[in-house]
Amino acid sequence: MATRQRPLSPHLQVYRWQIQMATSILHRATGIILALGALLIATALVTLATGPDAWNWISTQAGTWYGLVFLFLWTWAFTYHLLNGIRHLAQDGGLGFAVSAFVRNGWLVSLGSLVVAVLIWGAVYAKGGLA
């Protein structure tokens, strides 16, 4: 009898993508993004302490298209991580374990985080923060 080589544990080739997988992976990825963003914030604070020339350079970089894209994505990562953390706390309390609730809440967190990030940037824009 011929033996086939199979993975030792289930892998992405075995399972089809589901919202549960995506929310778990995104939660970990946004945690890493937030940590890297915190390092950039610390760097910006150091430049603020070194003088106006260094701070002007950082401010200019933040105002470029790539700076604004990074800041928006960092805002989205924050809102996603926050909302997904709240979802995890609710599950720790025994809520939302049914498959239908888990799927619904995963989509709510995923789409809700994007809506909240857009609302935050809309408020910033309304106050003249992007000028």
Salt bridges, closest charged atoms under 4 A:
none
